Amino acid sequence: MNPVDWFNSLSDTITGIVFTTVPFFGTEVPLIVVWLVIAGAFFTIWLGFMQVRGPRLAIDLVRGKYSNPDDAGEVSHFQALATAVSGTVGLGNIAGVAIAIALGGPGATFWMILAGLLGMATKMAECMLGVKYRREHADGSVSGGPMYYLRDGLAERGMGGFGKVLAVIFAVCMIGGALGGGNMFQSNQATAQIIAVTGGDDSFLAGSPWIIGLVFAALAGAVIIGGIKSIARVTEKIVPFMAVLYVAACIVVLLWNITALPEAIGLIFSGAFSPEGVAGGAIGALIVGFQRAAFSNEAGLGSASVAHSAVKTKEPATEGFVAMLEPFIDTVVICTMTALTIVITGTYALPDATELGGVALTSQSFETVLPWFPTVLAVAVVLFAFSTMISWSYYGMKATGYLFGDNQTAENVFKGIFLVFTVIGSAAALGPVINFSDSMIFLMSIPNLIGLYIMAPVIRSVIHGYFDRVKSGEVKQVVHQ
């Protein structure tokens, strides 16, 4: 068997294992989705519905009201949040949501929002642990994330050997996910969108997509060479801009069809609970909605914990509160705006909706308002893809550094490999590669959530302790000069 056939076979095998399905009320549900949603429900209850009680504190933390610039770390709360959001807000918010609505109907939107709200608790747990068990180096840089809390947190509970195994599995999977889904897929889809808006098959770039890949690699290289500080400086500008641009575009479509908005909202709620309908009615909508949310906001995967670990703070719980805003922004706001745009324009009901592909279906929704709106969408796609790439480069870099003993040289080697894969991704056929890397990304959730369950008492103690100290006035706001 030649190497290509061997890789394709390996990819199919791993994908089949990771996305194993089980029967559920006459339809099939991926076990990995059940694994992630159950975790969200568990930590929602375990932490006392903190995503309802804590948003005001989270916003105050992002605004710097409790930030001391002299605390150890490399980036502010806002920068850490922007970097993590940039890693999750990507093509899934545009393409993935469109496919979910085409398959599950408007009702999938309701379940997507619910899963996003549950994911806020999981994200809070994993990002708090990222700060608690991070490693601060002599040069002021920081390394953190599931690799460290799986190794050190479980060691504190007498499970050091088990923790080390879980940490290595997590790091290897994160590297695979960073090179594939976090890089090659983003480069590939952004390239396709650029070619589409510059003439399609007649575009001057159609025969040389690698040129776009080189531009992406050059831009990404200029950012990631400076590590998390450089990445954070870029993401804190790109994330608000791209979010406002995309949401504003969605609002224009909604305002254009404002008289149909009540009906669209009605379709979402009726489709969420109707026994009949697309893809098995309510059950089909529930599964597709939960799956889209789990795949989009990455709650439970542990990836965002790597970015949040670099924050300037001496209180691990602070970043837990900040991080829980991430699924809200990613899923409850951006994914919902995409869903409303598609539902209100009715493009999800087109005969060829499921064959069009996600970006094309969303593009058609924008096109119903103004013919040139797909250009705005193309800008959003490129920004989403680029921001995802630079964030995942940091994740893969830190995973590589962990495997080689926090070695800076190993991290720099990974940066070079990452940029080569950016160019390859722009021009390659990525089917098996993406299947493999998606499997790696979701495999991350297995060791990560095992560790979270084992450390659940610590998670609740730290988060509730800090929240109570803020409420009592023991933790005071910082007065900035």
Backbone hydrogen bonds, N-H to C=O, Kabsch-Sander energy under -0.5 kcal/mol:
donor,donor_aa,acceptor,acceptor_aa,energy
6,W,2,N,-2.5
7,F,3,P,-2.5
8,N,4,V,-2.6
9,S,5,D,-2.4
10,L,6,W,-2.5
11,S,7,F,-3.0
12,D,8,N,-2.4
13,T,9,S,-2.1
14,I,10,L,-2.6
15,T,11,S,-2.6
16,G,12,D,-2.2
17,I,13,T,-1.8
18,V,14,I,-2.9
19,F,15,T,-2.5
20,T,17,I,-1.3
22,V,29,V,-2.0
24,F,27,T,-3.2
27,T,24,F,-1.3
29,V,22,V,-2.2
31,L,20,T,-3.1
33,V,30,P,-0.8
34,V,30,P,-1.5
35,W,31,L,-2.7
36,L,32,I,-1.8
37,V,33,V,-2.7
38,I,34,V,-2.6
39,A,35,W,-1.3
40,G,36,L,-1.9
41,A,37,V,-2.4
42,F,38,I,-2.9
43,F,39,A,-2.6
44,T,40,G,-1.6
45,I,41,A,-1.9
46,W,42,F,-3.1
47,L,43,F,-2.0
48,G,45,I,-1.6
49,F,44,T,-3.4
52,V,49,F,-1.9
53,R,49,F,-1.5
54,G,50,M,-2.9
58,A,54,G,-2.3
59,I,55,P,-2.6
60,D,56,R,-2.1
61,L,57,L,-2.3
62,V,58,A,-2.2
63,R,59,I,-2.1
64,G,61,L,-1.4
65,K,60,D,-2.4
67,S,64,G,-1.2
71,D,68,N,-2.2
74,E,310,A,-3.5
75,V,310,A,-1.8
80,A,76,S,-2.5
81,L,77,H,-2.4
82,A,78,F,-2.7
83,T,79,Q,-2.4
84,A,80,A,-2.3
85,V,81,L,-2.9
86,S,82,A,-2.3
87,G,83,T,-1.1
88,T,84,A,-1.0
88,T,85,V,-0.7
89,V,85,V,-3.5
90,G,88,T,-1.0
93,N,90,G,-1.5
94,I,91,L,-0.8
95,A,91,L,-3.2
96,G,91,L,-1.1
97,V,92,G,-1.3
98,A,94,I,-1.1
99,I,95,A,-2.1
100,A,96,G,-2.2
101,I,97,V,-2.4
102,A,98,A,-2.3
103,L,99,I,-2.2
104,G,100,A,-3.2
105,G,101,I,-1.9
108,A,105,G,-1.8
109,T,106,P,-1.8
110,F,107,G,-0.6
111,W,107,G,-1.2
112,M,108,A,-2.1
113,I,109,T,-2.2
114,L,110,F,-2.1
115,A,111,W,-2.5
116,G,112,M,-1.9
117,L,113,I,-2.2
118,L,114,L,-2.2
119,G,115,A,-2.3
120,M,116,G,-0.8
120,M,117,L,-0.6
121,A,118,L,-1.3
122,T,118,L,-0.9
123,K,119,G,-2.4
124,M,120,M,-1.8
125,A,121,A,-1.9
126,E,122,T,-2.3
127,C,123,K,-2.1
128,M,124,M,-1.7
129,L,125,A,-1.8
130,G,126,E,-1.5
131,V,127,C,-1.4
132,K,128,M,-2.2
133,Y,129,L,-2.2
134,R,131,V,-1.0
135,R,143,S,-3.6
137,H,135,R,-0.6
137,H,141,S,-3.0
140,G,137,H,-2.0
143,S,135,R,-2.5
148,Y,145,G,-1.2
149,Y,145,G,-1.8
150,L,146,P,-2.6
151,R,147,M,-1.3
152,D,148,Y,-3.0
153,G,148,Y,-0.5
153,G,149,Y,-0.8
154,L,149,Y,-0.6
154,L,150,L,-0.8
155,A,151,R,-1.0
156,E,152,D,-1.6
157,R,154,L,-0.8
158,G,155,A,-1.8
159,M,154,L,-2.8
163,G,159,M,-2.7
164,K,160,G,-2.2
165,V,161,G,-1.8
166,L,162,F,-2.3
167,A,163,G,-2.4
168,V,164,K,-2.2
169,I,165,V,-2.3
170,F,166,L,-2.5
171,A,167,A,-2.5
172,V,168,V,-2.5
173,C,169,I,-2.2
174,M,170,F,-2.4
175,I,171,A,-2.0
176,G,172,V,-2.0
177,G,173,C,-2.5
178,A,174,M,-2.5
179,L,175,I,-2.1
180,G,176,G,-1.7
182,G,177,G,-2.7
183,N,180,G,-1.3
184,M,179,L,-1.7
185,F,180,G,-2.4
187,S,183,N,-2.8
188,N,184,M,-2.6
189,Q,185,F,-2.6
190,A,186,Q,-2.3
191,T,187,S,-2.1
192,A,188,N,-2.1
193,Q,189,Q,-1.9
194,I,190,A,-2.3
195,I,191,T,-2.5
196,A,192,A,-2.0
197,V,193,Q,-2.0
198,T,194,I,-0.8
198,T,195,I,-0.6
199,G,196,A,-0.9
200,G,195,I,-2.4
202,D,199,G,-1.9
203,S,200,G,-1.8
206,A,203,S,-1.3
208,S,205,L,-1.2
211,I,208,S,-1.8
212,I,208,S,-0.5
212,I,209,P,-0.7
213,G,209,P,-1.7
214,L,210,W,-2.4
215,V,211,I,-1.9
216,F,212,I,-2.6
217,A,213,G,-2.6
218,A,214,L,-2.5
219,L,215,V,-2.6
220,A,216,F,-3.1
221,G,217,A,-2.8
222,A,218,A,-1.9
223,V,219,L,-1.1
223,V,220,A,-0.5
224,I,220,A,-3.1
225,I,221,G,-1.5
226,G,223,V,-1.2
227,G,224,I,-1.8
229,K,226,G,-0.5
230,S,226,G,-0.7
231,I,227,G,-2.4
232,A,228,I,-3.0
233,R,229,K,-1.9
234,V,230,S,-1.5
235,T,231,I,-3.0
236,E,232,A,-2.3
237,K,234,V,-1.2
238,I,234,V,-2.8
239,V,235,T,-2.4
241,F,237,K,-1.4
242,M,238,I,-3.4
243,A,239,V,-2.4
244,V,240,P,-2.5
245,L,241,F,-2.6
246,Y,242,M,-2.5
247,V,243,A,-2.7
248,A,244,V,-2.5
249,A,245,L,-1.9
250,C,246,Y,-2.2
251,I,247,V,-2.5
252,V,248,A,-2.1
253,V,249,A,-1.7
254,L,250,C,-2.4
255,L,251,I,-3.1
256,W,252,V,-2.2
257,N,253,V,-1.3
258,I,255,L,-1.5
260,A,257,N,-2.1
261,L,258,I,-1.3
264,A,260,A,-2.2
265,I,261,L,-2.6
266,G,262,P,-2.3
267,L,263,E,-2.3
268,I,264,A,-1.7
269,F,265,I,-2.0
270,S,266,G,-2.9
271,G,267,L,-2.3
272,A,268,I,-1.1
273,F,269,F,-0.9
273,F,270,S,-0.5
274,S,270,S,-1.7
280,G,277,G,-0.9
281,G,278,V,-0.7
282,A,274,S,-2.1
283,I,280,G,-0.9
284,G,280,G,-0.6
285,A,281,G,-2.6
286,L,282,A,-2.8
287,I,283,I,-2.5
288,V,284,G,-2.4
289,G,285,A,-2.7
290,F,286,L,-2.9
291,Q,287,I,-2.5
292,R,288,V,-2.4
293,A,289,G,-2.2
294,A,290,F,-2.6
295,F,291,Q,-2.4
296,S,292,R,-1.7
297,N,293,A,-2.5
298,E,294,A,-0.8
301,L,298,E,-2.1
302,G,298,E,-0.7
305,S,302,G,-0.5
306,V,302,G,-0.5
306,V,303,S,-1.6
307,A,303,S,-0.7
308,H,304,A,-2.5
309,S,305,S,-1.5
310,A,307,A,-1.4
311,V,308,H,-1.6
312,K,75,V,-2.5
313,T,72,A,-1.7
313,T,311,V,-1.0
318,T,315,E,-1.4
319,E,315,E,-0.6
319,E,316,P,-0.7
320,G,316,P,-0.8
321,F,317,A,-1.9
322,V,318,T,-2.0
323,A,319,E,-2.5
324,M,320,G,-1.3
325,L,322,V,-1.5
326,E,323,A,-1.7
328,F,324,M,-0.7
329,I,325,L,-2.5
330,D,326,E,-2.9
331,T,327,P,-2.6
332,V,327,P,-1.3
333,V,328,F,-1.8
334,I,329,I,-2.3
335,C,330,D,-1.6
336,T,331,T,-1.1
337,M,333,V,-2.1
338,T,334,I,-2.0
339,A,335,C,-2.4
340,L,336,T,-2.8
341,T,337,M,-2.0
342,I,338,T,-2.0
343,V,339,A,-2.7
344,I,340,L,-2.9
345,T,341,T,-1.2
346,G,342,I,-0.8
346,G,343,V,-0.5
347,T,342,I,-0.8
348,Y,342,I,-0.9
349,A,346,G,-1.5
350,L,347,T,-1.5
353,A,350,L,-2.0
355,E,352,D,-0.6
356,L,352,D,-1.6
357,G,353,A,-0.7
361,L,357,G,-2.2
362,T,358,G,-2.4
363,S,359,V,-2.6
364,Q,360,A,-2.1
365,S,361,L,-1.5
366,F,362,T,-1.8
367,E,363,S,-2.3
368,T,364,Q,-1.2
369,V,366,F,-1.6
370,L,366,F,-1.4
373,F,370,L,-2.0
375,T,372,W,-1.7
376,V,372,W,-0.7
376,V,373,F,-0.7
377,L,373,F,-1.9
378,A,374,P,-2.4
379,V,375,T,-2.1
380,A,376,V,-2.2
381,V,377,L,-2.8
382,V,378,A,-2.4
383,L,379,V,-2.4
384,F,380,A,-3.0
385,A,381,V,-2.7
386,F,382,V,-2.6
387,S,383,L,-2.5
388,T,384,F,-2.1
389,M,385,A,-2.2
390,I,386,F,-2.2
391,S,387,S,-1.8
392,W,388,T,-2.5
393,S,389,M,-1.7
394,Y,390,I,-1.1
395,Y,391,S,-1.7
396,G,392,W,-2.7
397,M,393,S,-2.1
398,K,394,Y,-2.5
399,A,395,Y,-2.0
400,T,396,G,-2.2
401,G,397,M,-2.6
402,Y,398,K,-2.1
403,L,399,A,-1.9
404,F,400,T,-1.3
405,G,402,Y,-1.7
406,D,401,G,-2.5
407,N,401,G,-1.2
408,Q,406,D,-0.5
411,E,407,N,-1.6
412,N,408,Q,-2.1
413,V,409,T,-2.3
414,F,410,A,-2.1
415,K,411,E,-1.7
416,G,412,N,-1.7
417,I,413,V,-2.2
418,F,414,F,-3.0
419,L,415,K,-1.9
420,V,416,G,-1.7
421,F,417,I,-2.2
422,T,418,F,-1.3
423,V,419,L,-1.4
424,I,420,V,-2.1
425,G,421,F,-2.6
426,S,422,T,-1.2
427,A,423,V,-0.7
427,A,424,I,-1.1
428,A,424,I,-1.7
430,L,428,A,-0.6
434,I,430,L,-3.3
435,N,431,G,-2.2
436,F,432,P,-2.3
437,S,433,V,-2.7
438,D,434,I,-2.9
439,S,435,N,-1.7
440,M,436,F,-2.0
441,I,437,S,-2.5
442,F,438,D,-2.2
443,L,439,S,-2.0
444,M,440,M,-1.1
445,S,442,F,-0.8
446,I,443,L,-1.4
448,N,444,M,-1.8
449,L,445,S,-2.4
450,I,446,I,-1.8
451,G,447,P,-2.0
452,L,448,N,-2.0
453,Y,449,L,-2.5
454,I,450,I,-2.0
455,M,451,G,-2.1
456,A,453,Y,-1.1
459,I,455,M,-2.3
460,R,456,A,-2.4
461,S,457,P,-2.2
462,V,458,V,-2.6
463,I,459,I,-2.2
464,H,460,R,-2.6
465,G,461,S,-1.9
466,Y,462,V,-2.1
467,F,463,I,-2.3
468,D,464,H,-2.5
469,R,465,G,-1.8
470,V,466,Y,-2.1
471,K,467,F,-2.2
472,S,468,D,-2.1
473,G,469,R,-0.7
473,G,470,V,-0.8
474,E,469,R,-1.2
475,V,469,R,-1.8
476,K,474,E,-0.7
478,V,65,K,-3.1
480,H,478,V,-0.7
